[in-house]
Amino acid sequence: MKNLKIKLKTKKFCMRAKAASRKLALIDTNTKNKALRGMAAALLENKAVILKANMKDLKSAGSKGMPSAFMDRLTLSGAGIEAMARSLVEIAGMKDPVGELIDTIKRPNGLVIKKVRVPIGSILIIYESRPNVTGDCIGLCLKSGNSVILRGGKEAINSNIAIFDLLSAEAKRRGIPDGALSIVRDTDRSVVDDLLKAAGLIDLVIPRGGESLINEVTEKSRIPVIKHYKGVCHTYVDASADPDMAEKICFNAKVQRPGVCNAMETLLVSEDIAKAFLPRMIERFRASGVEIRGCPRTRRIASRGVVKADERDWYTEYLDMILSVKVVKGVDEAIAHIMKYGSYHSDAIITENKKNALKFLGEVDSACVYVNASTRFTDGGEFGKGAEMGISTDKIHARGPMGLDELTSYKYVVYGNGQVRR
């Protein structure tokens, strides 16, 4: 059992969060909502402090030659801070899931069994370069009654700490238990290894980041993990698609923000519409700086500048201005391609054919499946959840954008009047 031992410092850190989770589970809704609104105000009043810390991170990342998509995820702006604050206010305005009655069962013997939502407990969140995640995770965990331990990437350490210090100070002032919000300030990777051994003190791990981070956490963790694997998102343009609608949706899905998990990475086009649709679509992509990697048929249809796609491209989450394009025979081949190469995240069909739409919705087994809309909508805020903890590509417990309800479990509360089992 030697490999299960954790450093005393880490153990005390986790014990503090676990103890706080029990207290936080009992905090009333009004106290939590006041804290959230106060935390939002603290962000707005201290924009300059956050932006100054973010600039340190950006300069450091820039000196290391980090790619543009990475820099985009790392960058905070005044508008971004306002969005973070707005998210906290929205979470405050949402229904409190803790104590919600899910179901009531009345048995013939007189027992009344109630299924009631409860917090999960203590949650460890390991994330990479998006400092706005700090605010969203704190808000969601607080409202759902869970203590949270945050461990962000070293590239965003100054931004994360600036946001955390403001929010935790305000939370404490508003009556939130000490230890309910924690952040790991040590950027040494060995600290994460230690935390992942803390079974019994941490109840759930949620990794947010690239595939390599998630694989590493899953392999090392002694604690249950909800995974947000890569977003290899597809859009299939059916033969019956409205060309103008299809062009608008496909362009948005790839270009609006290419460095995020719900951006389109592969475009599939029916052979019946490919010759009419692809030249104009590809030209628009290329004019916006998108590199196209196409199948042989795509390369024959496109006039110029399409790189040959290889087998690896169909599996790749680029998170960049790169797009794989494939011509398929129809909806059946599109579905087969998605189920082979996709990541069960978000996939869309553009069609005016109701039968094909229903077939796509029924057979594509992804967390979010769309008809005639951009995959960019896979987001907690866009789904009316206020914010999200991530997009779960798992099937057990939580799937898709994780909001307040997905951060709870449940227990059965049983009322009797002297019943004994015979």
Secondary structure by P-SEA (a helix, b strand, c coil): cccccccaaaaaaaaaaaaaaaaaaaccaaaaaaaaaaaaaaaaacaaaaaaaaaaaaaaaaaacccaaaaaaacccaaaaaaaaaaaaaaaaccccccccccccccccbbbbbbbbbbccbbbbbbccccaaaaaaaaaaaaabbbbbbbbcccaaaaaaaaaaaaaaaaaaaccccccccccccccaaaaaaaaacccccccccccccaaaaaaaaaccccccccccccbbbbbbccccaaaaaaaaaaaaccccccccccccbbbbbccccccccaaaaaaaaaabbbbbbcaaaaaaccccccccccccccccccccbbbbbbcccaaaaaaaaaacccccbbbbbcccaaaaaaaaaccccccccccccccccccccccccccccccccccccccccccccccbbbbbbbbcccccc
